C-alpha cells in the first residue's frame, strides 16, 4: 500500500524535485531544503514519496484474508499486539528487551515481525506462512498431519484441559496404531505453541474467560488523548426530502454515515446515500475518513480546507451488524484498527457523535424540504413541495458546513475549535508534545476497493454475471472453469473475488490471486451506458412492474433508456414552459453556486462567533452554544 510518513529528515518528491523536510509548519505546509541548501515551503497535498522508492505490496489482499483461518488470523493479531508498542516507540531498546523477555521470544523474531509490518503497513503480513516442506519446514505426510491436527483438537483444545505431554503421547500412540512413524515430540509441542494464546484459552476455558483477558471492555474505549486515537461512527436518517437531479421529483430522505475524531471533534469523513446503513455505506465512510480530502473538495469547487487524514487507532461504534460482519471486521483488523462497541442502554458512550448529529439536525431543519423531527414541528409545512436539493447538492452543503463552520466553531466540550484542537494534537502545546502528522495513505484506489463489499463468482466462457449483467476481459481467460485446488477429487469450480463501485457499475474489479492486484472488467457489451447502482435498481423495478417473467440484461437497459427519455422529455417541457412565460427574474433571484453565499476566513478567531456570519443564510439560525 502506497503511504508516506511526513516528518523532519525524510526525503520527498515535490513537483518533480527532491527535498529534505526540515520542519512541520502547519496542517497544510512543511519547510524543506532543496539539493542546493535553499529553503522552501511545500504544500502537503503535493508531496509524494521518491520515485525510486519501492512501493510495497501487501502479502495478502484484504479479500484473501477471508480465506485465512481464524487461528491464523489470531496469530497475526497477537503478533501485531506485541510489536505495536515497538512501532510507536522506535529506538527504545529497553522496551524491546522487556517485550522479548515477557513474551519468551527472541529479539530477532520481534525485529523480523516489525520489518514485515513496516514493509506493508498491513497486519496480514504477520500471518504465519503455511508449511510446505523443505528446509526448516514440515515434512509430515498428509496422514500424519491429519492425526496431529485431529489429536490436538480432540485432546488439547477441550474443556478437559489435558497437558501438552498427554497430547504428545496420544499423537504418538495413534500414529503407531496406524503403522506410521510418529513425529518428534518437539514437533508436536511446537505445533501446539503456534496456536494463539487466545484461541487456546477460548477452547480450554471458554469464551467468557478468554474475552476477559483478550477483549476490550465493551462500552469503554482507550483514552482519546491525541488525534485519531478514537473515531466514533454512527448513522442517522436525515430529516429532509431530496429530489432527482434531472426531473426534481422527490426521492425520499437520505441516510448519513459520519465519523468524528473524539479528541478534537473534527469530522473525519462521511457518506450520504438513499440506501439504509450497511457494509457499503460504512466502508465508504471509513475510506473517506482515512484518505486525504483535497480531491473531494476540488470535485465540488470548495475553497475550504479539511486537513484530516490517516488510519485511526480505534473505531467506536454502535452495536451495528455491518461492523460485526466478516468483511468490515477483517479489513479493519488488516489496517490495524481496533473495533470497540457501545454498551446497550449506555448512550453516554456515544455522546460525542450524537451531539454532532443533533447539530446537523439544526442545520437540516433550516433547509427547504425538511421534514422536521415530529409532526408538531412540521405543522402545515409541505416538505415535498418545498424539496429543493439533490443528493449531490445536499452533500455539497454538508461539505461546506463541516469545513467552513463546524470545524471553526468554538466547542465548550474541548474549550477550543475542532481545527485548533486537532492542530494542537499534531504539533503539541506547552504541556504536551504533539504526535506529528498521521501517515498519509496515497493509494486511493486500493483503500476504496478494500473497504467495499465483494462478490464471489466462478468464471465462465462469457465472463462473470452480477445482477443479470455480463462482464468480460481477457484477463479472465486463464481462469475460465478453474477448479478449486482444495476441493480434491470433487473438482468444485473456484470462486473469485469481485468488487463494484455503486456510483458506476459499468466496471467491476477482479482480484487476480496470482498477480495480487485489482483489474478492471467492463461490460461484455461495452456499448452499454455507464449507470449507478441506484439507476440500475430503478430500471430493474420497472422491468418487474411490467410483468416480465424473465429478467435479463437487455430488458434492464431498455427500461433504463425509457426512464432517461422520460427525464429528457420532462426537462424539455419544463424549459418550454419557462420560455412561454417570458418572465424576467430580478437579479436578486439569479441562481448562484450553492457555496457562493458563504464567507471564507483564514483566521480561526474570526469564526468563533458565528453571529458575525450575517450572510450565511442556510445556517444563520443555528444555536451558537453547541457543546459537542
Order of alpha helices (4+ residues) and beta strands (2+ residues): beta-beta-beta-beta-beta-beta-alpha-alpha-alpha-alpha-alpha-alpha-alpha-alpha-beta-beta-beta-alpha-alpha-beta-alpha-alpha-beta-alpha-alpha-alpha-alpha-beta-beta-alpha-beta-alpha-beta-beta-beta-beta-beta-beta-alpha-alpha
